[in-house]
């Protein structure tokens, strides 16, 4: 059990309001998936493909509610790492925290590689160098302060949503309801596959609690943003999938950007605008990842699970600058070495693990809550929804491949090695970094 978790991360500046963290959540969910997955959904479930998002969202809503309850009791960075640590102790907390960190920079790298594809460089000799350059640039933006990154996230979130709504409006003029429904092309196995495929597009709400230490009134704003971002994105994706399935007759054909391909059939201007929106969408996700990913490392380092230097706060910018640099370097290496689909698969495995243990932590922490904490937001129906969230998360994991599990396990093993070395050479009784005055 963590005995030295502070009430807030040292030196973090509270700059984020409700709209900021809601935008972070929406931006973290609405990434490359909505632009690149519609054809996969259609091949799995045919005219019922919009239900893939709905069914997956039904599994994830209890998970989001559990995140919302636990986030209301924390005002520091760390998210699921802190929840698992408080509920199950230091070792389980580290495993969850490291899996969160893995998922964060795997998703960051995946969308950076997809961004390179969407700007037409996938077959170009400069494709990988451009991917690496994008990651390094976003790391530099985040290094100089959280506010520039947050402002850029808000602008990109608005831009990509406008492009998606433009697609929906254009598709409505070509929509044929007869294309929905019908037979399931792959039977019930296709339904299970469709739900699993929807996991990557819908994940991201779990990043909302991570910058709690930099959020104004986190007990109120973090729960609202966590659940609200998932519900908004899920409903949006259902509408988008229904529109493309009902208006685009080549949806069964494999494509890296089926939504953009469909938009071009409605007119060249629509295609160009939706194409720009797809670039803004994926770019916005990478900006959000540059903001959120290092905060996991910062929380782990603060508890001496990773080298303590990674918890250091920059004296001028007020950011975890060493954690940002380390995360950016690792993400750039992944972007140079793996493909988009490989990184997506690894990400799915790691995120399911943190979902299950976060839900399992809810009833444990409820029993330990103080009288003041019991007045905050609680998931309704007692232990029912936390139980469903845990079981549903494990069920999603059955859709993973052996290769995905192998690489995810390897990444987890690397984290265990780093933790063992850090605990040995930098124990918790070492002198902690001197706190600096917090700017509020």
C-alpha positions in Angstrom: 0.0 0.0 0.0 1.3 3.4 -0.8 2.0 5.4 2.3 3.5 8.5 0.8 1.2 9.4 -2.0 0.9 13.2 -1.8 -2.3 15.1 -2.1 -1.0 16.7 -5.2 2.1 16.4 -7.5 4.9 18.7 -6.5 5.0 21.9 -8.5 2.0 21.1 -10.8 0.1 24.2 -11.9 -3.7 24.1 -11.9 -4.5 25.5 -15.3 -7.1 23.2 -16.8 -10.9 23.9 -16.5 -13.8 21.6 -17.3 -13.8 22.4 -21.0 -10.1 21.7 -21.2 -10.3 18.3 -19.7 -13.5 17.4 -21.6 -11.6 18.4 -24.8 -8.7 16.2 -23.7 -11.1 13.3 -23.3 -12.9 13.8 -26.6 -9.6 14.3 -28.4 -8.1 11.2 -26.8 -11.0 9.1 -28.1 -11.6 10.7 -31.5 -8.3 9.8 -33.1 -7.6 7.7 -36.1 -10.1 5.0 -35.4 -13.2 6.7 -36.7 -11.4 7.5 -40.0 -9.6 4.1 -40.5 -11.9 1.5 -38.9 -15.3 1.7 -40.8 -14.4 -0.9 -43.4 -13.2 -3.3 -40.8 -16.4 -2.9 -38.9 -18.4 -3.5 -42.0 -16.6 -6.7 -42.9 -17.2 -8.0 -39.4 -20.9 -7.1 -38.9 -22.2 -6.0 -42.3 -25.2 -3.7 -42.1 -25.2 -4.0 -38.3 -21.8 -2.4 -38.1 -23.0 0.7 -36.2 -23.9 -1.7 -33.3 -20.2 -2.6 -32.9 -19.6 0.8 -31.3 -22.8 0.6 -29.3 -22.1 -2.8 -27.9 -18.5 -1.9 -27.0 -19.7 1.3 -25.4 -22.1 -0.7 -23.2 -19.1 -2.7 -22.0 -17.1 0.5 -21.4 -19.7 2.7 -19.7 -19.4 0.8 -16.3 -15.6 1.2 -16.7 -15.9 4.9 -17.3 -18.3 5.3 -14.3 -15.7 3.5 -12.1 -13.0 5.9 -13.4 -15.3 8.8 -12.6 -15.9 7.7 -9.1 -12.3 7.1 -8.3 -11.2 10.3 -10.0 -13.5 12.3 -7.7 -11.3 11.2 -4.8 -7.9 12.2 -6.3 -6.4 15.6 -7.0 -3.0 14.5 -8.3 -1.6 13.0 -11.5 -1.5 9.3 -12.0 -5.1 8.0 -12.7 -5.4 4.2 -12.6 -1.9 3.8 -11.1 -3.1 5.6 -8.0 -6.4 3.7 -7.8 -4.7 0.3 -8.0 -2.0 1.3 -5.6 -4.4 2.4 -2.9 -6.6 -0.7 -3.4 -4.1 -3.5 -3.9 -0.7 -2.2 -2.8 2.5 -1.1 -4.4 3.3 -4.1 -6.6 -0.1 -4.3 -8.3 -0.2 -0.5 -8.5 3.1 -0.5 -10.4 1.9 -3.1 -12.9 -1.2 -1.1 -13.6 0.7 2.2 -13.8 3.2 0.7 -16.1 0.5 -0.8 -18.3 -1.1 2.7 -18.5 2.2 4.2 -19.5 2.7 1.5 -22.1 -0.8 2.1 -23.6 -0.3 5.8 -23.6 2.8 5.9 -25.7 1.8 2.9 -27.9 -1.4 4.8 -28.8 0.7 8.0 -29.3 3.1 6.1 -31.7 0.2 4.3 -33.5 -1.5 7.6 -34.4 1.7 9.3 -35.3 2.4 6.5 -37.9 -1.2 6.8 -39.2 -0.8 10.5 -39.5 2.1 9.9 -41.8 -0.1 7.6 -43.9 -3.0 10.1 -44.1 -0.7 12.9 -45.5 0.3 10.5 -48.2 3.8 9.5 -47.2 3.3 5.8 -46.4 5.2 4.6 -49.5 7.6 7.5 -49.5 11.3 7.2 -48.4 10.7 10.0 -45.9 7.7 8.4 -44.2 9.5 7.1 -41.0 11.6 10.3 -40.6 8.5 12.4 -40.8 6.7 10.2 -38.2 9.7 10.6 -35.9 9.9 14.4 -36.5 6.2 14.8 -35.7 6.6 13.0 -32.3 9.7 15.1 -31.5 7.9 18.4 -32.3 4.9 17.6 -30.1 7.2 16.6 -27.3 9.0 20.0 -27.6 5.6 21.8 -27.5 4.6 19.9 -24.3 8.0 20.5 -22.8 7.6 24.3 -22.6 4.3 24.2 -20.7 0.9 22.5 -20.5 -1.1 25.5 -21.6 0.1 25.7 -25.2 -0.6 22.0 -25.6 -4.1 22.3 -24.0 -5.0 25.3 -26.3 -3.9 23.3 -29.4 -6.0 20.3 -28.2 -9.1 22.5 -28.0 -8.6 23.9 -31.5 -7.9 20.5 -33.1 -10.9 18.9 -31.3 -13.2 21.6 -32.8 -11.6 21.2 -36.2 -11.9 17.5 -36.5 -15.5 17.5 -35.1 -16.5 20.0 -37.8 -15.0 17.7 -40.5 -16.9 14.7 -39.1 -20.2 16.6 -38.9 -19.6 17.8 -42.5 -19.3 14.1 -43.6 -22.5 13.2 -41.7 -24.3 16.1 -43.4 -23.1 15.2 -46.9 -23.7 11.4 -46.4 -27.3 12.2 -45.4 -28.1 13.2 -49.0 -26.9 9.8 -50.2 -28.2 7.6 -47.3 -30.1 4.5 -48.1 -31.6 2.8 -45.0 -32.0 -0.5 -46.9 -28.2 -1.0 -46.7 -28.4 -1.3 -42.9 -29.4 -4.6 -41.3 -29.5 -7.8 -43.3 -27.4 -10.9 -42.7 -24.3 -11.0 -40.5 -21.4 -11.8 -42.9 -19.3 -13.6 -40.3 -22.1 -14.8 -37.9 -21.8 -14.3 -34.2 -18.0 -14.5 -34.4 -18.1 -11.4 -36.5 -20.1 -9.6 -33.7 -17.4 -10.5 -31.2 -14.8 -9.3 -33.6 -16.6 -6.1 -34.3 -16.9 -5.2 -30.6 -13.2 -5.9 -30.2 -12.4 -3.7 -33.2 -14.4 -0.9 -31.6 -12.2 -0.9 -28.5 -9.3 1.1 -30.0 -11.5 3.9 -31.4 -13.4 4.2 -28.1 -10.4 4.0 -25.7 -9.0 7.3 -24.4 -11.5 8.4 -21.7 -9.1 6.8 -19.1 -6.6 9.6 -19.8 -8.9 12.3 -18.4 -8.0 11.6 -14.7 -4.3 11.6 -15.4 -3.7 15.5 -15.2 -6.0 15.8 -12.2 -3.2 17.5 -10.3 -3.3 20.3 -13.0 -7.1 20.6 -13.1 -9.2 23.1 -11.3 -11.9 21.5 -9.0 -10.9 17.9 -10.0 -13.6 16.3 -7.8 -16.2 17.8 -10.1 -14.6 18.3 -13.4 -12.8 15.0 -13.8 -15.9 12.7 -13.4 -18.0 14.8 -15.7 -15.3 14.9 -18.4 -14.5 11.1 -18.1 -18.1 9.9 -18.7 -19.1 12.7 -20.9 -16.3 12.2 -23.4 -17.0 8.5 -23.8 -20.8 9.0 -24.3 -20.3 11.8 -26.8 -17.7 9.8 -28.8 -19.7 6.6 -28.8 -22.9 8.3 -30.1 -20.9 10.2 -32.7 -19.2 7.0 -34.0 -22.6 5.1 -34.2 -23.9 7.9 -36.4 -20.8 8.0 -38.6 -20.8 4.3 -39.1 -24.4 4.3 -39.9 -24.0 7.0 -42.5 -21.0 5.5 -44.2 -22.6 2.0 -44.3 -25.8 3.5 -45.7 -24.2 5.8 -48.3 -21.0 4.2 -49.6 -21.2 1.1 -51.7 -17.5 0.2 -51.5 -17.4 0.1 -47.7 -16.5 -3.6 -47.8 -13.2 -2.9 -49.6 -10.1 -2.5 -47.5 -8.7 1.0 -47.2 -6.4 3.0 -44.9 -8.8 5.9 -44.9 -12.3 4.7 -45.9 -14.1 7.7 -44.5 -12.1 10.0 -46.7 -12.7 7.7 -49.7 -16.4 7.8 -49.1 -16.3 11.6 -48.8 -14.8 12.0 -52.2 -17.8 10.2 -53.7 -19.9 13.0 -52.4 -17.8 15.6 -54.2 -14.1 16.7 -54.4 -14.5 19.6 -52.0 -16.2 17.3 -49.4 -13.3 14.8 -49.8 -10.6 17.5 -49.4 -12.3 18.9 -46.3 -12.8 15.5 -44.6 -9.3 14.6 -45.6 -8.0 17.7 -43.8 -10.2 16.8 -40.9 -8.7 13.3 -40.7 -5.2 14.8 -40.5 -6.4 17.3 -37.8 -8.0 14.4 -35.9 -4.9 12.2 -35.7 -2.7 15.2 -35.2 -4.9 16.3 -32.3 -4.6 12.8 -30.7 -0.9 12.9 -30.8 -0.9 16.3 -29.1 -3.2 14.9 -26.4 -0.8 12.0 -26.0 2.1 14.3 -25.7 0.3 16.0 -22.8 -0.9 12.8 -21.0 1.7 10.2 -21.5 4.6 11.7 -19.4 2.3 12.1 -16.4 2.1 8.4 -15.9 5.9 8.3 -15.8 5.9 11.3 -13.4 3.6 9.5 -11.0 5.6 6.3 -11.1 8.9 8.2 -10.5 7.4 10.1 -7.6 6.9 6.8 -5.8 10.4 5.5 -6.7 9.0 3.0 -9.2 11.0 4.6 -12.0 14.1 6.8 -11.6 13.2 9.7 -9.4 14.6 12.2 -11.8 11.6 11.6 -14.0 9.3 13.3 -11.4 11.3 16.6 -11.6 9.4 19.7 -12.4 11.0 22.3 -14.7 11.7 25.5 -12.7 10.5 27.8 -15.5 7.8 25.9 -17.4 6.3 23.9 -14.5 6.2 20.6 -16.5 7.7 17.2 -15.8 10.4 17.9 -18.4 12.5 14.8 -17.9 9.5 12.5 -18.1 8.5 14.3 -21.3 11.9 13.8 -22.9 12.1 10.1 -22.0 8.5 9.5 -23.2 9.1 11.3 -26.5 12.3 9.3 -27.3 10.6 6.0 -26.6 7.6 6.9 -28.7 9.8 8.0 -31.6 11.6 4.7 -31.5 8.3 2.8 -31.6 7.0 5.0 -34.5 10.2 4.1 -36.4 10.0 0.4 -35.8 6.3 -0.8 -35.9 3.2 -0.4 -38.1 0.0 1.2 -37.2 -2.0 -2.0 -36.9 0.8 -3.6 -34.8 0.8 -0.7 -32.3 -3.0 -0.7 -32.1 -3.0 -4.4 -31.2 -0.4 -3.9 -28.4 -2.4 -1.0 -27.1 -5.6 -2.9 -26.9 -4.0 -5.6 -24.6 -2.5 -3.1 -22.2 -5.6 -0.9 -21.9 -7.9 -3.9 -21.0 -5.6 -4.7 -18.1 -5.9 -1.3 -16.5 -9.7 -1.2 -17.1 -10.3 -4.5 -15.3 -8.2 -3.6 -12.2 -9.6 -0.1 -12.0 -13.1 -1.5 -11.8 -12.0 -4.1 -9.2 -10.5 -1.3 -7.1 -13.8 0.5 -6.6 -15.5 -1.7 -4.0 -12.1 -2.0 -2.1 -11.7 1.7 -1.9 -15.3 2.3 -1.0 -14.9 0.3 2.2 -11.9 2.6 3.2 -13.6 5.9 2.3 -13.8 8.6 4.9 -17.2 10.2 5.7 -16.4 13.2 3.6 -15.5 11.0 0.6 -18.8 9.1 0.7 -20.6 12.3 -0.2 -18.8 12.5 -3.6 -19.9 10.8 -6.8 -20.6 7.1 -6.6 -21.4 4.5 -9.2 -25.0 3.5 -8.7 -26.3 0.0 -7.8 -23.6 -0.9 -5.3 -21.0 -3.4 -6.6 -23.0 -4.4 -9.7 -21.4 -2.0 -12.3 -17.9 -2.4 -11.0 -18.3 -6.2 -11.3 -19.7 -5.8 -14.9 -16.9 -3.5 -15.8 -14.3 -6.0 -14.6 -15.9 -9.0 -16.4 -16.6 -7.0 -19.5 -12.9 -5.9 -19.7 -11.7 -9.4 -19.3 -14.1 -10.6 -22.0 -12.7 -8.0 -24.4 -9.2 -9.4 -23.9 -10.3 -12.7 -25.5 -10.3 -11.1 -28.9 -6.5 -10.4 -28.7 -4.0 -12.4 -30.7 -1.0 -14.4 -29.4 1.4 -11.9 -30.9 -0.3 -9.0 -29.2 -0.2 -10.7 -25.8 3.5 -11.6 -26.4 4.6 -8.1 -27.1 2.5 -6.6 -24.4 3.9 -9.1 -21.9 7.4 -8.2 -23.0 6.7 -4.5 -22.4 5.3 -5.3 -19.0 8.4 -7.4 -18.1 10.7 -4.5 -19.1 8.8 -2.3 -16.7 9.2 -4.8 -13.9 13.0 -4.9 -14.5 13.1 -1.1 -14.4 11.1 -1.0 -11.1 13.3 -3.6 -9.5 16.5 -1.7 -10.4 15.0 1.6 -9.2 13.8 0.2 -5.9 17.3 -1.2 -5.3 19.4 1.8 -6.2 16.9 4.6 -5.3 14.8 3.4 -2.4 11.8 5.3 -1.0 13.6 6.4 2.1 16.0 8.4 -0.2 15.7 12.2 0.2 12.8 13.3 -2.0 13.0 16.3 -4.3 12.4 19.5 -2.5 8.9 20.8 -3.2 8.7 24.1 -5.1 6.0 26.6 -4.5 2.9 25.7 -6.5 1.5 28.2 -8.9 -2.2 28.3 -8.8 
